[in-house]
Amino acid sequence: MAESVRFRLALTPEQFLAYYQGTARNVVVRAEDGRRIQFPAEHLRGQVTAEGVHGLFELRFDGHHKLLDLRRIGD
């Protein structure tokens, strides 16, 4: 059964550049429920706009903590 966690993220294009170039490989965020979540930055590539990466996101993972998907669900 899939679990999910929600978090807010606000990265400028310059901040995301470190992830895109491979300098930084993981993103670490604080979930709405207080958990510290770490996931590979490559999963954000589809979320980048000219303003960077901004919004409320939901990350779904399986019982073994394998990331299933990441989607933007709000501003």
Secondary structure as GFF3:
##gff-version 3
##sequence-region A 1 75
A	DSSP	beta_strand	3	11	.	.	.	ID=ss1
A	DSSP	alpha_helix	13	20	.	.	.	ID=ss2
A	DSSP	beta_strand	26	30	.	.	.	ID=ss3
A	DSSP	beta_strand	36	40	.	.	.	ID=ss4
A	DSSP	three_ten_helix	41	47	.	.	.	ID=ss5
A	DSSP	beta_strand	53	61	.	.	.	ID=ss6
A	DSSP	beta_strand	67	74	.	.	.	ID=ss7
###
